[in-house]
Structure formats: C-alpha cells, structure tokens
Amino acid sequence: MLTPPKKYLLAGFAGCGKSSLLKELQALHPLEQSFDLDSVIRAEFENIEAMVEKLGWDVFRQKEVQKLAELLQGDASMWVALGGGTLERGWSVIETFQDVRVIYIDCQFDTCWERIKNDPQARPLVRLGEEEMRRIYQSRIPLYERAHFKIKADGPADKLALALLHLVGLA
C-alpha cells in the first residue's frame, strides 16, 4: 500500500506566487513544517546572488537539491515552496519519496515577469533580460507539467490556497 502524501511542494516559475501561496496555505491548513527553499538557502549562504556569482549556477542547483533532500528526509508533514528552477535537478530526489506531491502553480510568463523584473538582487537570472527569461520559462514547462497537481495562478493568494487545498484533498 502506498504511503499517503504528507509533503506538498509548490513548483512554478519565479514570480508565480509560491511564497505568497505558502503563507496562505500555512494559515488555512498548517502542517507540521513549512519552508520556502530560497529562504532556507539564504539562511545558510546569505546572498544567493553572491553565491551564484562566486560558485556558478551548477553549484547553486546542487546545493538547492541537497537542501530539498534534507528537508524531505523526516517524517513531518510539510509545505515547501521550491525555487523556480529546483525541478531542473530536483525530480530525481522527489521521486525517491512516496509521500511527496508536487503542485504546479501555473502562471503566465508576462505576469511572472512583471513581478520579478525589478528584483535582480534576489533573482539573479533577471539580469539575463526578458527574452532569455521567456526562453527559460518555456524550457521549464515540461518539468512543471510532470507535477502531480496543477492549478492556475488566477486571483488572490487566499482564494488560490483554498482551491489548492480542495484539489489535493485537504479541504
């Protein structure tokens, strides 16, 4: 018999609203733990931009997936907002856990871009420009589409959180 899911990972492109949604979900249906993966990494490395500049994207993605694996090891139920690119390497880790479900927060590129374009410090990829970010967005869609659940990022975070809870059977 399969273990019922108790770890829910919010996936989607930068600016789709994962962090805002995470806060709403924790308020509406608290699980034992709640993490924003970018914040977990920032707590250890302080500045993602400096880390990427010094060590490169490859090392950053390795650290990101390593942190995700550490978070998923325990038995606690949890919400985790992933980084926009975590699934580039993270699927291999996620698939080793039977109690994990990925939820794709589907948001149009133009909406994401409007939210992130003025934040290159927190989001180093923004410096690549809109067209390159659009290309990255398109390249990641197949990764996001592998998610167990998919929800359109339409409307305010509190309504989206409630719809998501219904979608995954927690409400």
Number of C-alpha atoms within 10 A of each C-alpha: 3 6 9 10 14 17 23 21 26 25 27 32 27 23 21 25 23 25 22 16 23 23 19 18 21 17 12 14 14 15 16 13 13 20 19 20 22 19 16 15 18 15 11 9 12 12 14 20 20 13 15 16 12 11 11 12 15 11 13 19 19 14 13 23 24 13 15 22 17 10 19 21 9 9 11 14 17 22 25 23 27 26 22 21 19 22 23 14 15 19 16 12 14 19 11 11 15 13 17 21 21 24 23 25 25 19 18 15 19 11 13 19 20 11 14 16 16 12 12 13 13 14 16 15 20 18 14 10 11 16 9 13 20 15 11 14 20 13 12 17 14 10 19 25 17 14 19 14 16 20 15 14 21 13 8 11 19 17 14 20 23 17 15 21 15 11 14 15 8 9 11
